[in-house]
Amino acid sequence: SILTRAICLGMASGEAGGAKEDTVVSDGIHIAVVRFDSSDRIGRFGVPCVLLFAGGVRCVINTHKETKRNQWAKVKVAEDAEGAEGEDSRAMKTGELIEILGPVGDFDTELYAYQLHFNILPCRYPSIDSWGLLPVIDAETLDTGREDCTHLKVFSIDNASTRDIDDALSFEFSGPGDMATCRIGIHVADVAARVPTNSPLFEWARARATSAYHHGPSDDGVGGGSVPMMPPQLAHGALSLNEGQVRPALTLWLYVEMGCIVKRQHARTLIVNKMATTYSLFMVDEQPETVRSRGLLEMLSGDSLAEDLVAWTMVEYNSYFGSMLAERAAAAGSSDGQGLLRVQEAEDKGALYALALASGPQGHAKLGLATYAHMSSPIRRFSDLFNQHVLFHSVHSASVVHPVFGAIGGATCDVSTVDAEAVLALNTRCGEIKRYHSVVDAMSLGYACRGTPRYFSCKVEGSEDGRSLMVYTPEKRLRINLRDTYFAASLQHRLAVGYEGAVELCGILQSGRTQLRVRLPEVVAASREIQGGNMVDQLGKELTKSATLDMADMIVNQPPVFKQVGGGKKSARPDADQVSEGMDEVWAEG
């Protein structure tokens, strides 16, 4: 398959997991918090440090830097070296300081540390002269296989900060009122029409896998941004469905009669986004056409929030093309060249990419769909770009003549083995970025509520491994370490019977990282009855030390008024340019 060829091309050059120059956490190089405030020095210049996500491995580095403030840093550790004491694997390893990144407790520095750890940065995009883009498609160069829809009133709905616009909608009504028929157009940027499979950009997108996003440290998300999969000039410019610009699209038409979808059909089109609006503005727009379009989406989806209405259209789109890819695989009796499905075998399992097969599991349990594929975000995800090429057989000969079936890991493998390796590499990289988003989302909220706690009314449950809490805020699902939570034992007991209600989140600085802690008022009240005033005194000391908060006084004298933060019965699409994953990505996959 084309995916196999792309992965093999990377493997042949030693870059299966991404460009080697982008790999930071390798060859003994780690991101760490250097404990300059520690009195446990080793010799004159040995300073202890905590390696990021290293499972408690201890390390001491040699540095002449003089400061009393702990710092984020890049360090090089001899992975196979014995500990400084010559004891077991828990003994302190030795290392060298490579670079000081900045002080702990600083949002920009901590974000940069995570971007390095998860290989989001450095990000050295291919040079412009090597992009190999196909010619721009406009009305004058329109071929017979593409429908000119530039006359339609197409509009996009996104967050105010969105710069890479993947999708847009159009509505063509005929007839009055509820008896009207309508053709809904779900238009997605046709990136495959500009980025061929034999271009350096295609290989670059494969190595990056997806765009990475982050929120700002404030409640309104100011300071958020992204590291797009494609070069910003393309992701935010030539490939984006920007307002007023002619763009090629892959369109799904939904034909609606009497409030029901009676037909689905796709086409390659040429469109112009006549209006780039936001979720909030779309919901208050009282123009007759907008009111009618909004009402139809609400009727078809059963939802009422703008984010959920758009998410419904994306699920429709991805489901349609997922079925097409699966049917093609079944007809061919092979998985070669048949695209990638998004498969979730059970609701308690994560969704993964899998090649469309002639037989075998390929459904999405959370969505209740027999087939599902990622097709709606080709600017942001490699899988979507890959599937566009598969759908239209746009595999260039230059991308297959490379001797891709050579030795991998010292052994020769056949096509099926490489297919498995290719999908594994893609899932692994996407998993890394998913964890990056999880860590950074929690960190951003931690900074936002470091000075003042935030209150939610939401569901809380324990993770399967019993080590974390899953907190379902209106905006997103957060994973919070249970051991860093108040009254952990009491919480575990309470969550065993389920919990949905008042939740307090507080940002703390622990081990150099800004993290979240959870407090459930009823658990605190129960613990107070059992433990008495000593518990409150200890809690007050701990919070004053770690987060400069006088929570003990609040607990005793000022029961907080809990309020709903955000709104809606389902998750909104993520803020600040988050990846457009659809409802399955927000909830089924976190």
C-alpha positions as CSV (number, residue, x, y, z in Angstrom):
1,S,0.0,0.0,0.0
2,I,1.0,3.6,-0.3
3,L,1.2,3.8,3.5
4,T,3.7,0.9,3.5
5,R,5.8,2.6,0.8
6,A,5.9,5.9,2.7
7,I,6.8,4.1,6.0
8,C,9.4,1.9,4.3
9,L,10.9,5.0,2.6
10,G,11.4,6.5,6.1
11,M,12.7,3.2,7.5
12,A,15.2,2.9,4.7
13,S,16.7,6.2,5.7
14,G,16.5,5.5,9.4
15,E,13.5,7.7,10.1
16,A,10.6,5.4,10.9
17,G,9.4,7.4,13.8
18,G,10.1,10.9,12.3
19,A,13.1,12.8,11.1
20,K,16.1,12.0,13.3
21,E,16.9,15.6,13.8
22,D,13.6,16.1,15.5
23,T,14.2,13.4,18.1
24,V,15.2,14.9,21.4
25,V,14.5,12.2,24.0
26,S,16.9,9.6,22.6
27,D,20.6,8.7,22.8
28,G,20.5,9.4,26.5
29,I,19.1,13.0,26.1
30,H,16.2,13.8,28.4
31,I,14.2,16.7,29.6
32,A,14.5,17.3,33.3
33,V,14.0,19.6,36.3
34,V,17.3,20.5,37.8
35,R,17.0,20.9,41.6
36,F,19.2,23.8,42.3
37,D,17.4,24.4,45.6
38,S,18.4,21.0,46.9
39,S,21.0,20.7,49.7
40,D,21.7,17.1,48.6
41,R,24.7,18.0,46.4
42,I,27.1,15.3,45.1
43,G,30.6,16.8,45.4
44,R,31.1,20.4,44.5
45,F,29.2,20.6,41.2
46,G,26.8,17.7,41.3
47,V,23.2,18.8,41.4
48,P,20.3,16.3,41.5
49,C,17.6,16.4,38.8
50,V,14.3,14.8,38.1
51,L,13.9,13.2,34.6
52,L,10.6,13.9,33.0
53,F,8.3,10.9,32.8
54,A,11.1,8.5,33.7
55,G,9.5,6.4,36.3
56,G,11.4,7.7,39.3
57,V,14.9,7.4,37.9
58,R,17.3,9.6,39.8
59,C,20.1,11.5,38.3
60,V,22.8,14.0,39.2
61,I,24.4,16.3,36.7
62,N,27.6,18.3,36.8
63,T,27.1,22.1,36.4
64,H,28.9,25.2,37.5
65,K,25.7,27.3,37.2
66,E,24.9,29.1,40.4
67,T,21.3,29.8,41.2
68,K,18.8,28.9,43.9
69,R,15.8,28.5,41.5
70,N,15.0,25.2,40.0
71,Q,15.3,25.0,36.2
72,W,13.9,23.0,33.3
73,A,16.9,21.7,31.3
74,K,18.0,19.3,28.6
75,V,20.5,16.8,30.0
76,K,22.4,13.8,28.7
77,V,22.4,10.7,30.8
78,A,24.6,7.6,30.3
79,E,21.7,5.1,30.1
80,D,23.9,2.0,30.6
81,A,26.0,3.6,33.3
82,E,25.9,2.3,36.9
83,G,24.5,4.5,39.5
84,A,26.7,6.9,41.4
85,E,26.6,4.6,44.4
86,G,27.2,1.5,42.3
87,E,24.0,-0.1,43.7
88,D,20.8,-1.1,42.0
89,S,18.8,0.4,39.2
90,R,17.3,3.0,41.6
91,A,20.8,4.4,42.4
92,M,21.5,7.8,41.1
93,K,22.8,8.0,37.6
94,T,25.2,10.6,36.4
95,G,24.8,13.0,33.5
96,E,25.8,16.3,31.9
97,L,23.9,19.5,31.5
98,I,23.3,20.4,27.8
99,E,21.0,23.4,28.0
100,I,19.0,25.4,30.5
101,L,15.5,25.9,29.2
102,G,14.2,28.3,31.9
103,P,12.8,28.4,35.4
104,V,10.1,26.1,36.8
105,G,6.7,27.7,37.3
106,D,6.9,29.6,34.0
107,F,4.2,28.7,31.5
108,D,6.2,29.2,28.3
109,T,9.2,27.3,29.6
110,E,7.2,24.3,30.8
111,L,5.3,24.2,27.5
112,Y,8.6,24.2,25.6
113,A,9.9,21.4,27.8
114,Y,6.9,19.2,26.9
115,Q,7.2,20.1,23.3
116,L,10.8,18.9,23.3
117,H,10.0,15.7,25.3
118,F,7.2,14.6,22.9
119,N,9.2,15.6,19.8
120,I,6.8,18.4,18.8
121,L,9.8,20.6,18.6
122,P,12.2,21.2,17.0
123,C,10.1,21.3,13.8
124,R,12.2,22.1,10.7
125,Y,9.8,22.1,7.8
126,P,11.0,21.3,4.3
127,S,12.3,24.3,2.4
128,I,9.8,26.0,0.0
129,D,11.7,25.1,-3.1
130,S,11.3,21.3,-2.2
131,W,7.6,21.2,-1.5
132,G,6.6,19.9,-5.0
133,L,3.1,21.2,-4.9
134,L,0.7,20.5,-7.8
135,P,-0.6,23.6,-9.7
136,V,-3.3,25.7,-8.1
137,I,-6.8,24.8,-9.2
138,D,-9.2,27.6,-10.1
139,A,-12.1,28.3,-12.4
140,E,-9.8,28.7,-15.4
141,T,-8.0,25.4,-14.8
142,L,-11.0,23.4,-13.7
143,D,-11.0,19.9,-15.2
144,T,-14.0,17.8,-16.1
145,G,-13.8,15.7,-13.0
146,R,-14.5,18.6,-10.6
147,E,-17.8,20.4,-10.1
148,D,-17.7,24.2,-10.0
149,C,-19.6,25.2,-6.8
150,T,-18.2,28.7,-6.4
151,H,-21.7,30.1,-6.6
152,L,-22.8,28.4,-3.4
153,K,-23.0,30.3,-0.1
154,V,-20.4,28.3,1.7
155,F,-19.4,29.2,5.3
156,S,-17.1,27.7,7.9
157,I,-17.7,27.5,11.7
158,D,-14.7,27.3,14.0
159,N,-13.2,28.8,17.1
160,A,-12.2,32.4,16.8
161,S,-8.5,31.4,16.9
162,T,-8.7,28.8,14.2
163,R,-6.3,29.4,11.3
164,D,-6.3,26.1,9.5
165,I,-9.8,25.7,8.2
166,D,-10.4,22.2,7.0
167,D,-14.2,22.1,6.6
168,A,-17.2,24.3,5.6
169,L,-20.9,23.9,5.0
170,S,-23.5,25.0,2.5
171,F,-27.4,24.7,2.4
172,E,-29.6,24.8,-0.7
173,F,-33.3,24.8,0.3
174,S,-36.2,24.4,-2.1
175,G,-39.8,24.7,-0.9
176,P,-41.3,26.4,2.2
177,G,-41.0,25.6,5.9
178,D,-40.6,22.1,7.3
179,M,-41.8,20.5,4.0
180,A,-38.7,21.9,2.2
181,T,-36.1,19.7,0.6
182,C,-32.4,20.6,1.1
183,R,-29.0,19.7,-0.2
184,I,-26.4,20.0,2.5
185,G,-22.9,20.3,1.3
186,I,-20.1,19.2,3.7
187,H,-16.9,20.6,2.1
188,V,-13.4,19.5,3.2
189,A,-10.2,20.9,1.8
190,D,-8.9,18.6,-1.0
191,V,-5.3,18.6,0.1
192,A,-4.5,15.6,-2.1
193,A,-5.1,17.8,-5.1
194,R,-2.1,19.9,-4.1
195,V,0.3,17.5,-2.2
196,P,1.2,14.5,-4.3
197,T,2.5,11.2,-2.8
198,N,5.9,11.6,-4.4
199,S,6.5,15.0,-2.8
200,P,8.7,15.7,0.2
201,L,5.7,17.3,1.9
202,F,3.8,14.0,1.8
203,E,6.7,12.2,3.5
204,W,7.0,15.0,6.0
205,A,3.3,14.8,6.9
206,R,3.7,11.0,7.4
207,A,6.6,11.6,9.9
208,R,4.7,14.3,11.8
209,A,1.4,12.4,11.8
210,T,-0.8,15.3,13.0
211,S,-0.7,18.9,14.2
212,A,-0.1,19.7,17.8
213,Y,-2.1,22.4,19.8
214,H,-2.0,24.1,23.1
215,H,-4.1,26.4,25.2
216,G,-2.9,29.5,26.9
217,P,-2.5,29.9,30.7
218,S,-5.6,32.0,31.1
219,D,-9.3,31.1,31.3
220,D,-10.0,32.7,27.9
221,G,-7.3,30.6,26.3
222,V,-5.2,33.7,25.3
223,G,-1.7,32.6,24.5
224,G,-2.7,29.4,22.7
225,G,-1.1,28.2,19.5
226,S,-0.1,25.3,17.4
227,V,2.7,23.5,15.6
228,P,0.9,22.5,12.4
229,M,1.6,19.3,10.5
230,M,2.1,21.2,7.3
231,P,4.2,24.4,7.0
232,P,2.3,27.3,8.4
233,Q,2.3,29.0,4.9
234,L,0.2,26.1,3.7
235,A,-1.8,25.1,6.8
236,H,-2.9,28.7,7.4
237,G,-2.7,29.8,3.8
238,A,-2.8,28.0,0.5
239,L,-4.4,24.8,1.8
240,S,-6.9,26.4,4.3
241,L,-10.5,27.2,3.3
242,N,-9.9,30.9,4.0
243,E,-12.7,33.4,3.5
244,G,-12.9,34.7,-0.1
245,Q,-10.4,32.2,-1.6
246,V,-11.1,29.7,-4.3
247,R,-10.2,26.2,-3.1
248,P,-10.5,22.6,-4.3
249,A,-12.7,20.5,-2.0
250,L,-13.9,17.0,-1.5
251,T,-17.7,17.4,-0.9
252,L,-20.3,15.1,0.6
253,W,-23.8,16.0,-0.4
254,L,-26.7,15.1,2.0
255,Y,-30.1,15.2,0.3
256,V,-32.8,15.8,2.9
257,E,-36.5,15.4,2.4
258,M,-39.2,15.6,5.1
259,G,-36.5,15.8,7.8
260,C,-34.7,12.7,6.7
261,I,-31.5,12.0,4.8
262,V,-32.6,10.1,1.7
263,K,-29.4,10.1,-0.3
264,R,-25.7,10.7,0.1
265,Q,-23.3,11.4,-2.8
266,H,-19.7,12.8,-3.0
267,A,-17.9,14.9,-5.6
268,R,-14.7,16.8,-6.1
269,T,-15.6,20.4,-6.2
270,L,-14.3,24.0,-6.4
271,I,-15.7,26.3,-3.7
272,V,-15.3,29.7,-2.1
273,N,-15.8,30.2,1.6
274,K,-18.1,33.2,1.6
275,M,-18.1,33.6,5.4
276,A,-15.7,32.3,8.1
277,T,-17.8,32.5,11.3
278,T,-17.4,31.2,14.9
279,Y,-19.5,28.9,17.0
280,S,-20.8,31.7,19.2
281,L,-21.7,33.9,16.3
282,F,-23.4,31.1,14.4
283,M,-25.7,30.5,17.3
284,V,-26.8,34.2,17.6
285,D,-27.0,34.9,13.8
286,E,-30.7,35.7,13.1
287,Q,-30.4,35.9,9.3
288,P,-33.3,33.8,7.9
289,E,-30.9,31.5,6.0
290,T,-28.8,30.9,9.0
291,V,-31.8,30.3,11.3
292,R,-33.2,27.8,8.8
293,S,-29.8,26.0,8.4
294,R,-29.3,25.8,12.2
295,G,-32.8,24.5,12.7
296,L,-32.3,21.7,10.1
297,L,-29.0,20.6,11.7
298,E,-30.6,20.6,15.2
299,M,-33.4,18.4,13.8
300,L,-31.1,15.9,12.1
301,S,-28.5,15.7,14.9
302,G,-30.7,16.0,18.0
303,D,-28.2,18.5,19.4
304,S,-28.4,22.2,20.1
305,L,-24.8,23.5,20.5
306,A,-22.9,24.8,17.6
307,E,-19.9,22.6,18.4
308,D,-22.1,19.5,18.4
309,L,-23.9,20.4,15.2
310,V,-20.6,20.7,13.4
311,A,-19.3,17.5,15.0
312,W,-22.4,15.7,13.7
313,T,-21.6,16.8,10.1
314,M,-18.0,15.5,10.5
315,V,-19.2,12.1,11.8
316,E,-21.5,11.9,8.8
317,Y,-18.7,12.7,6.5
318,N,-16.2,10.3,8.1
319,S,-18.7,7.5,8.3
320,Y,-19.6,7.8,4.6
321,F,-16.1,7.6,3.4
322,G,-15.2,4.9,5.9
323,S,-17.9,2.7,4.4
324,M,-16.6,3.4,0.9
325,L,-13.0,2.4,1.9
326,A,-14.3,-0.7,3.6
327,E,-16.4,-1.7,0.6
328,R,-13.5,-1.2,-1.7
329,A,-11.3,-3.5,0.4
330,A,-14.0,-6.1,0.5
331,A,-14.4,-6.0,-3.3
332,A,-10.7,-6.3,-3.8
333,G,-10.3,-9.0,-1.3
334,S,-7.1,-7.3,-0.1
335,S,-5.9,-4.5,2.2
336,D,-3.4,-3.2,-0.3
337,G,-4.1,0.4,-1.1
338,Q,-7.5,0.4,0.6
339,G,-7.0,3.1,3.1
340,L,-7.1,3.5,6.9
341,L,-10.1,3.0,9.1
342,R,-10.5,4.3,12.7
343,V,-11.3,1.2,14.7
344,Q,-12.5,0.8,18.3
345,E,-13.4,-2.7,19.2
346,A,-15.0,-1.8,22.6
347,E,-16.1,1.4,24.3
348,D,-13.5,0.9,27.1
349,K,-10.7,0.6,24.6
350,G,-9.0,3.4,22.6
351,A,-9.6,3.8,18.9
352,L,-6.6,3.0,16.6
353,Y,-5.9,3.2,12.9
354,A,-6.1,-0.1,11.0
355,L,-5.9,-1.0,7.3
356,A,-9.3,-1.5,5.7
357,L,-9.5,-5.3,5.4
358,A,-11.6,-7.7,3.4
359,S,-12.7,-9.3,6.7
360,G,-12.2,-8.7,10.4
361,P,-13.2,-6.1,13.0
362,Q,-13.4,-2.6,11.6
363,G,-16.3,-0.8,13.5
364,H,-16.3,2.0,16.0
365,A,-18.0,1.0,19.2
366,K,-18.4,4.4,20.8
367,L,-20.1,5.9,17.8
368,G,-22.0,2.7,17.1
369,L,-20.8,2.6,13.5
370,A,-19.9,-0.4,11.4
371,T,-17.1,1.6,9.7
372,Y,-15.4,4.9,10.3
373,A,-12.4,6.7,8.8
374,H,-10.7,10.0,9.4
375,M,-11.3,12.1,6.3
376,S,-12.4,15.5,7.6
377,S,-9.0,17.1,8.6
378,P,-6.4,16.6,5.8
379,I,-4.6,19.7,6.8
380,R,-4.1,18.5,10.3
381,R,-3.8,14.7,10.1
382,F,-1.8,12.5,7.8
383,S,-4.4,9.7,7.9
384,D,-6.9,12.0,6.2
385,L,-4.5,13.1,3.5
386,F,-3.5,9.5,2.9
387,N,-7.2,8.4,2.6
388,Q,-7.9,11.2,0.1
389,H,-5.1,9.8,-2.1
390,V,-6.4,6.2,-1.7
391,L,-9.9,7.3,-2.6
392,F,-8.9,8.8,-5.9
393,H,-6.1,6.4,-6.8
394,S,-3.6,9.3,-6.9
395,V,-0.5,7.2,-6.3
396,H,2.4,8.5,-8.4
397,S,4.8,6.0,-9.9
398,A,7.8,7.9,-8.4
399,S,6.6,6.9,-4.9
400,V,6.8,3.2,-5.6
401,V,10.0,2.7,-7.5
402,H,12.1,3.2,-4.4
403,P,13.5,-0.2,-3.1
404,V,11.2,-0.1,-0.1
405,F,11.1,-3.8,0.7
406,G,14.7,-4.0,1.8
407,A,16.1,-5.0,5.2
408,I,14.4,-3.5,8.2
409,G,16.0,-4.2,11.5
410,G,18.4,-6.6,9.9
411,A,15.7,-8.8,8.4
412,T,13.8,-8.9,5.1
413,C,10.0,-8.6,5.5
414,D,7.1,-9.0,3.1
415,V,4.3,-6.5,2.4
416,S,2.0,-7.7,5.2
417,T,4.8,-7.4,7.8
418,V,5.6,-3.9,6.6
419,D,1.9,-2.9,6.6
420,A,1.8,-3.9,10.3
421,E,4.9,-1.9,11.0
422,A,3.6,1.1,9.1
423,V,0.3,1.2,11.0
424,L,2.1,0.6,14.3
425,A,4.4,3.5,13.6
426,L,1.5,5.8,12.8
427,N,-0.5,4.7,15.9
428,T,2.6,5.2,18.1
429,R,3.2,8.7,16.9
430,C,-0.4,9.7,17.2
431,G,-0.5,8.2,20.7
432,E,2.5,10.4,21.7
433,I,0.8,13.5,20.5
434,K,-2.4,12.5,22.2
435,R,-0.5,12.2,25.5
436,Y,1.1,15.6,24.8
437,H,-2.3,17.2,24.4
438,S,-3.5,15.5,27.6
439,V,-0.5,16.7,29.6
440,V,-0.6,20.2,28.2
441,D,-4.3,20.6,28.6
442,A,-4.0,19.7,32.3
443,M,-0.9,22.0,32.7
444,S,-2.7,25.0,31.1
445,L,-5.7,24.5,33.4
446,G,-3.3,24.2,36.3
447,Y,-1.8,27.6,35.6
448,A,-5.3,29.1,35.1
449,C,-6.4,27.9,38.6
450,R,-3.0,28.1,40.4
451,G,-4.0,31.3,42.2
452,T,-7.8,30.7,42.5
453,P,-9.4,27.2,42.3
454,R,-12.1,26.5,39.7
455,Y,-15.3,24.8,40.3
456,F,-17.2,22.4,38.0
457,S,-20.3,20.3,38.1
458,C,-19.2,17.1,36.3
459,K,-18.5,13.4,36.4
460,V,-15.4,11.9,38.0
461,E,-14.3,8.3,37.7
462,G,-11.2,6.2,38.4
463,S,-9.0,4.9,35.6
464,E,-8.8,1.2,34.8
465,D,-5.3,0.9,36.4
466,G,-6.5,2.7,39.6
467,R,-3.7,5.3,39.3
468,S,-5.6,8.2,37.9
469,L,-8.8,10.1,38.1
470,M,-10.8,11.0,34.9
471,V,-12.5,14.3,35.4
472,Y,-15.1,15.2,32.7
473,T,-15.2,19.0,32.6
474,P,-17.6,20.6,30.1
475,E,-14.6,21.5,27.9
476,K,-12.6,18.3,28.0
477,R,-11.7,15.1,29.8
478,L,-8.7,15.4,32.2
479,R,-6.5,12.7,33.6
480,I,-5.2,13.6,37.0
481,N,-2.8,11.5,39.1
482,L,-4.6,10.0,42.0
483,R,-1.7,10.1,44.4
484,D,-1.5,13.9,44.0
485,T,-5.1,14.3,45.0
486,Y,-6.6,15.1,48.4
487,F,-7.9,12.1,50.4
488,A,-7.0,9.6,47.7
489,A,-8.1,6.6,49.7
490,S,-11.5,8.2,50.5
491,L,-11.9,9.2,46.8
492,Q,-11.3,5.6,45.6
493,H,-14.0,4.4,47.9
494,R,-16.4,7.1,46.8
495,L,-15.8,6.6,43.1
496,A,-16.5,2.9,43.4
497,V,-20.2,3.7,43.4
498,G,-19.9,6.5,40.8
499,Y,-19.7,10.3,41.3
500,E,-21.2,13.2,39.5
501,G,-21.5,16.6,41.2
502,A,-19.4,19.4,42.6
503,V,-15.7,19.2,41.8
504,E,-12.9,21.7,42.7
505,L,-9.7,21.8,40.7
506,C,-6.5,23.5,42.0
507,G,-3.2,24.1,40.3
508,I,0.0,23.2,42.3
509,L,3.7,23.2,41.6
510,Q,5.1,19.7,42.4
511,S,8.5,18.3,41.3
512,G,8.9,21.3,39.1
513,R,5.7,20.6,37.1
514,T,2.4,22.5,37.3
515,Q,-0.2,19.9,38.0
516,L,-3.9,19.6,39.0
517,R,-5.4,18.4,42.2
518,V,-9.0,17.4,42.7
519,R,-11.2,18.0,45.8
520,L,-14.7,16.6,46.1
521,P,-16.5,18.5,48.9
522,E,-18.5,15.5,50.2
523,V,-15.3,13.5,50.5
524,V,-13.7,16.3,52.4
525,A,-16.7,16.6,54.7
526,A,-16.7,12.9,55.4
527,S,-12.9,12.9,56.1
528,R,-13.4,15.8,58.5
529,E,-15.9,13.9,60.5
530,I,-13.4,11.0,60.8
531,Q,-10.2,12.8,61.2
532,G,-11.2,16.0,63.0
533,G,-9.4,19.3,62.9
534,N,-6.0,17.9,62.4
535,M,-6.9,17.1,58.8
536,V,-7.9,20.7,58.1
537,D,-4.7,22.0,59.7
538,Q,-2.5,19.7,57.6
539,L,-4.4,20.5,54.4
540,G,-3.9,24.2,55.1
541,K,-0.2,23.8,55.6
542,E,0.2,21.7,52.4
543,L,-1.7,24.1,50.2
544,T,0.0,27.2,51.6
545,K,3.4,25.7,50.8
546,S,2.6,24.3,47.4
547,A,0.2,26.7,45.8
548,T,0.1,29.8,48.2
549,L,-3.6,29.2,48.8
550,D,-5.4,29.4,52.1
551,M,-7.9,26.6,51.2
552,A,-8.3,25.5,54.8
553,D,-10.1,28.7,55.8
554,M,-12.4,28.3,52.8
555,I,-13.2,24.7,53.7
556,V,-14.1,25.5,57.3
557,N,-15.8,28.9,57.0
558,Q,-16.7,29.5,53.4
559,P,-18.4,26.6,51.6
560,P,-17.9,27.4,47.9
561,V,-20.8,28.0,45.6
562,F,-20.3,25.6,42.8
563,K,-21.0,26.8,39.3
564,Q,-21.1,25.2,35.9
565,V,-18.1,26.3,33.9
566,G,-18.8,26.2,30.2
567,G,-22.0,24.6,29.1
568,G,-23.6,21.8,27.2
569,K,-24.3,18.2,27.6
570,K,-21.5,17.1,25.4
571,S,-17.9,18.2,24.9
572,A,-17.4,21.3,22.8
573,R,-14.8,21.0,20.0
574,P,-11.5,21.9,21.7
575,D,-10.6,25.5,22.1
576,A,-7.7,27.4,20.6
577,D,-7.4,25.6,17.3
578,Q,-7.6,22.1,18.8
579,V,-7.5,19.1,16.4
580,S,-10.9,18.7,14.7
581,E,-11.5,15.1,15.9
582,G,-15.2,14.9,16.0
583,M,-17.2,13.6,19.0
584,D,-15.4,10.2,18.9
585,E,-12.0,11.8,19.4
586,V,-13.2,14.1,22.2
587,W,-14.9,11.5,24.3
588,A,-14.1,8.0,23.1
589,E,-10.4,8.7,22.8
590,G,-9.9,11.7,25.1
